[in-house]
């Protein structure tokens, strides 16, 4: 069934056909300030699913994450509600779930920047949790090609935050770049155990090219 999202005053509306690609919540400080709430909740749709009506203004921001992607937030010029955002060059529209005003909207499947979650917030059972902000301290070492130093710090982070599979995956990437097949397999297995889609991601990730022919690594990707 089609759904409609709207700003506070109703001037800006989005008609959405079909189900979202993904529903997530984000606890980063930017989302907390953007929404004035404890977290942001958003649903991603393909552009061809969304019809936009009304006027809107833009605010562009570069992500704090390692990819440094640009996010363009679109808001109603009359009431100021931020209803949706886009990323230049990407073929999707991300709509603020609260703009649908629908208690039956699909629940989130991911919790981003989970380490900044307000402690009173209880997450749905089975939700995937990620600690993107924690990796920020290691990423400069990775970019500079200092893989040994990056891996050393990353191993410590995985032990401190075992609940975040993205940390284990990134540690596996560093081990792979070092040609350490055993370490790459160990940390990638940990990541996949919590978040199975990392198996498919690793199949195309060039960080694992130095260990891709290792029998244990091959077996992990085909299990």
Secondary structure, 3 states (H helix, E strand, C coil): CCEEEECCCCCCEEEECCCCCEEEEECCHHHHHHHCCCCEEEEEEEHHHEEEECCCEEEEEECCCCCCCEEEEEECCCCCCEEEEECCCCCEEEEEHHHHCCCCCCCCCEEECHHHCCCCCCCCCCCEECCHHHHHHHHHHHHCCCHHHHHHHHHHHHHHCCCCHHHHHHHHHHHHHCCCHHHHHHHHHHHHHHCCCHHHHHHHCHHHHHHCCCHHHHHHHHC
